[in-house]
Amino acid sequence: MSTTLGMASVFALSTLLLSPLALAEESQTFVAQQAARAAAFQQNQAEMSAKTQHGSSEQPPSASLGQSDSGKDS
């Protein structure tokens, strides 16, 4: 009997604790924050792809430094 009562109380408490999280997804503030995050992510992706496209034609100077360092270690 005490196990059933304990399970019921855990269920009731978890429902009360998690209900604000469920309602948060429907709030206008939550929607606005998610839209801002998505826009920032897309802008970052566009910048990274632009850097990759412009950087692929030029060789980075650090590539030659890595090869010269390996000779010093041996």
C-alpha positions as CSV (number, residue, x, y, z in Angstrom):
1,M,0.0,0.0,0.0
2,S,2.8,2.4,0.8
3,T,4.5,1.7,-2.5
4,T,1.3,2.7,-4.4
5,L,1.0,5.8,-2.3
6,G,4.7,6.7,-2.9
7,M,4.3,6.2,-6.7
8,A,1.2,8.4,-6.7
9,S,2.9,11.1,-4.8
10,V,6.0,11.0,-7.1
11,F,3.7,11.2,-10.1
12,A,1.8,14.2,-8.6
13,L,4.9,16.0,-7.6
14,S,6.6,15.5,-11.0
15,T,3.5,16.7,-12.8
16,L,3.5,19.9,-10.7
17,L,7.2,20.5,-11.2
18,L,7.2,19.8,-15.0
19,S,4.0,21.7,-15.9
20,P,5.8,25.1,-16.2
21,L,8.2,23.6,-18.7
22,A,5.4,22.3,-20.8
23,L,3.7,25.7,-20.7
24,A,7.0,27.5,-21.5
25,E,7.0,26.1,-25.0
26,E,3.7,27.8,-25.8
27,S,4.7,31.3,-24.4
28,Q,5.6,34.1,-26.7
29,T,8.9,34.7,-25.0
30,F,10.0,31.1,-25.6
31,V,9.0,31.3,-29.2
32,A,10.9,34.6,-29.7
33,Q,14.0,33.2,-28.0
34,Q,13.9,30.1,-30.2
35,A,13.5,32.2,-33.3
36,A,16.5,34.4,-32.3
37,R,18.6,31.4,-31.7
38,A,17.7,29.9,-35.1
39,A,18.5,33.2,-36.8
40,A,21.9,33.4,-35.1
41,F,22.6,29.8,-36.0
42,Q,21.8,30.3,-39.6
43,Q,23.9,33.5,-39.8
44,N,26.8,31.7,-38.2
45,Q,26.5,28.9,-40.7
46,A,26.4,31.3,-43.6
47,E,29.6,33.1,-42.3
48,M,31.4,29.8,-41.8
49,S,30.5,28.6,-45.3
50,A,31.6,31.9,-46.8
51,K,35.0,31.6,-44.9
52,T,35.4,28.1,-46.1
53,Q,34.7,29.0,-49.7
54,H,37.1,32.0,-49.6
55,G,39.7,30.1,-47.6
56,S,39.8,27.0,-49.8
57,S,41.6,28.9,-52.6
58,E,44.3,30.1,-50.3
59,Q,46.7,27.9,-48.3
60,P,46.9,28.8,-44.7
61,P,50.4,29.6,-43.5
62,S,50.1,27.4,-40.5
63,A,50.2,24.2,-42.6
64,S,53.9,24.6,-43.3
65,L,54.7,25.3,-39.7
66,G,53.3,21.9,-38.6
67,Q,55.7,20.1,-40.9
68,S,58.8,22.0,-39.7
69,D,58.0,21.4,-36.0
70,S,58.0,17.6,-36.5
71,G,61.7,17.7,-37.5
72,K,62.6,19.5,-34.3
73,D,61.1,16.8,-32.0
74,S,63.2,13.9,-33.4
